[in-house]
Amino acid sequence: MTVMTRWLNPDEQRTWRAFLAASRALMETLDRELQRDAGMPHAYYEILVRLSEAPERRLRMSELADLTGSSRSRLSHAVARLEAAGWVRREDCPTDRRGQLALLTEEGFATLAAAAPGHVEGVRRHLFDALSTAQVDQLRRISEALTDHLSRP
């Protein structure tokens, strides 16, 4: 059985390349600014944010990996770095001897609180200020549609 490749037409190719370029440039810019201003990459910032939003500022490591779109080994390495900085602490899970929890420390919360205003301003300046209200709505709808599509089994 021969499968026919559905090649992108010129308009789709331009859209795909524009999407890749914009996504890459935005994330590289935000990462560079967080590194410069807060001394952390965007991946670490996202871990701190997820923990700050969790009940008691703690999550199972497996859940944190899922929320951040990280492999378990990559997350474990990042949490080890955050532990060394004093921003996160690991604890054994009281309901599962094999599980571990990541807990945001007070120092980690203070670090996040100090980094957040600059990061939010960067997101606003590099993303939302470049778009009209209608474009922001379109971007949200497109992003939700892609997320829904890609999260289906």
C-alpha positions, 0 to 999 in steps of 0.5 A: 500500500502506497501512502501519498504525502500531503505536501504543504501548499505555498501558503501553508509552507509560509504559515508553517515557517512563520509559526516556527520562526515566531515561536522560536524567536519569542521563546529565545527572547523570553529565555534570554531575558529571564537568564539575564534578569533572574538568573534562570532559564524559562524551564526553571521559571515554569517549574517555580510557577507550577509549584507556586500555583499548587496546593501547599506549593507542592506537586508529585514529581510525575505530575510536575513533569506532565504539567511542564511537558518534561521527561521525568529525567529532565525534570529530576535534573532541573529540580536538583539544580533548583534544590542546589539553589535553595528554591525547591525541596524534595520530600517523600510522598506520604501516600506512595513510598516510590513517589516524591514531591517537589516543594517550593521553598520560601526562598524559591517563592521570593525568587519567583516573585522577584522575577515575575514582573519582568517576565510578565512585562516581556510577555506583554511587550514581545507578544501582546503589544504586537497584536490587536485584540482580535489577533489575541483572541485568534491566537488563543483559539488557535492555540486551544485548538492545537492543544486539544488536537495534540492531546487526543490519544 
